Amino acid sequence: MINWLHTHHFVGLLIGFATFLIIGIFHPLVIKGYYYFGLKCRWYFLILGLIMVVVSLFSHSHFISILAGVTAFSCFWSIKEVKEQKGRVERGWFPKNPRSK
């Protein structure tokens, strides 16, 4: 049994699972980000995305580099989703922050 664990590489499955989690985390981040910050949160996603690009480019670990790249592009995709979230709030699909302008 132990030899089987050492001969099979689970990195692909780990990356797939981590990607699934990262994408799943960004969905509520977009919703909450728009609720509390409005369209300004796009800047936070852009900054975090650029930081993750740098981490991905300069990481010595393939695993960390891949996860940073997935996080970077999830941030970039979230910029688009924030604008779409604005439309969803306007249509009444999501609650509007009563303290927003």
Stockholm file with secondary structure:
# STOCKHOLM 1.0

chainA/1-101         MINWLHTHHFVGLLIGFATFLIIGIFHPLVIKGYYYFGLKCRWYFLILGLIMVVVSLFSHSHFISILAGVTAFSCFWSIKEVKEQKGRVERGWFPKNPRSK
#=GR chainA/1-101 SS CHHHHHHSCCHHHHHHHHHHHHHHHHHHHHHHHHHHHGGGHHHHHHHHHHHHHHHHHHCSCHHHHHHHHHHHHHHHHHHHHHHHHHHHHHTTSSCCCTTCC
#=GC SS_cons         CHHHHHHSCCHHHHHHHHHHHHHHHHHHHHHHHHHHHGGGHHHHHHHHHHHHHHHHHHCSCHHHHHHHHHHHHHHHHHHHHHHHHHHHHHTTSSCCCTTCC
//
